[in-house]
Amino acid sequence: MPVDPPSREAAEIVAELAAEAHDRREAELLEALGTGRVLTDHLADESLLIRTDFTDDGAWREIAVAAMAPVSEGDGELEFAAYLTCIDNRDYDGLTVDGLLGLIGEPPPYYAFLVDAETVRTPEHPIVAVNTGPDEPDRPRGRTFRVIPAEMWSVENNLSIANMDFESFADSVDDDGVFRGFPEPARPVAEVTTREIAGWIAGDLDTDVLRDFYAEIDGRKYPYPVSLFEVDLSEVHAQARDIDYGAGADVVGYEAFLEATAGGGPALRGDVPAHRAQWTFVIDHESYRPIAAYRVGFGTYTAPDSGSGVPQPMRLEVPFVCTEPVSLSSLTDEDDLVGREAVQRAVLAEAAHLHGDAQIAGGEPVLERIPRLAGFNIGCSVQVDGQHFFYIAIVTDVADTFIVQEVPPEGLRIVGPGEP
């Protein structure tokens, strides 16, 4: 049906619609700023941003909006925002950290944020983050640090889901006590493999430790990816020197590594995982001549105390364990692989043996590519009369023959001969 045109000018209507939209946004913002809210009504499952300085309404608004604004990460592909409950109430004018802890009493919340006088008057507007959790020797209640509004999403998001603890941020502040984000990780200058490194250093092994390192990486069936970082040996020396591995640590070549790196100079550094250990090495940045390496062994497994109430995992001793680390993402169809169908058949056969006339389905390995290494284990999910069970298949040194074990509810721990 045709309609009569409006009697007003189009520009007037557009302006009116814009004003209505502005009023809606303003009402939403005022609601978000929390004017008149009572702190003690919002203690459970909320991240509080509390105004404690009332000298500048405009600054408070600017700071709160910036703290809650979405921030783009990952080349703009992702957006994150701090989910804050703002408290704007003059009853909290001048509220101190001690006063806040007194109002909260027992947690929750386990953290809170304050916009105080320093936040308002400092150009970066650093907001106070307060640990309001239990008072512990290594995590004192009332500890604070400051965070700029642009990094509030990082702090709030991670603290709210306990993905990181308060100390992770408090220990990462700049010299002025303000958290401005974690430093950008160093970027590797080259991506190589253990096979390439072994080829470079093979002719220049002048210490027992370097010979051990070479033997470790040269004998591997599958090349393992290694990131090389450009470093100065003096920095490597300082970092290694400050690491406390403890009296019982199994460290090989450490003192010689410190001696070899003390003089400084350009080099390339890398790390290579080993069976229950890790190698750190440095090579010349031009000739790739090996300079030094050391190995840190990881501690052996300690079973939970039988009286602790923690379930004891089932112990499965096998004739061999896989000692070669494998980068599953680096495997290709050209590598020597175990057939997934062979694993599935072995798992389903064991499930049928254990569960008699039950309806058995599934059994597909969780891995798309399976290296042919004796002791390598693969998980498989099996449905038995509609119920889910998890199986482990262990590769043996006989083609398409596997050790198969149904994993009990308390878990499973696979050990080699003589291991605890």
Summary of the structure (lengths in Angstrom):
residues: 420
radius of gyration: 30.2
end to end distance: 85.9
largest distance: 95.4
contacts: 1160
relative contact order: 0.07
helix: 30%
strand: 27%
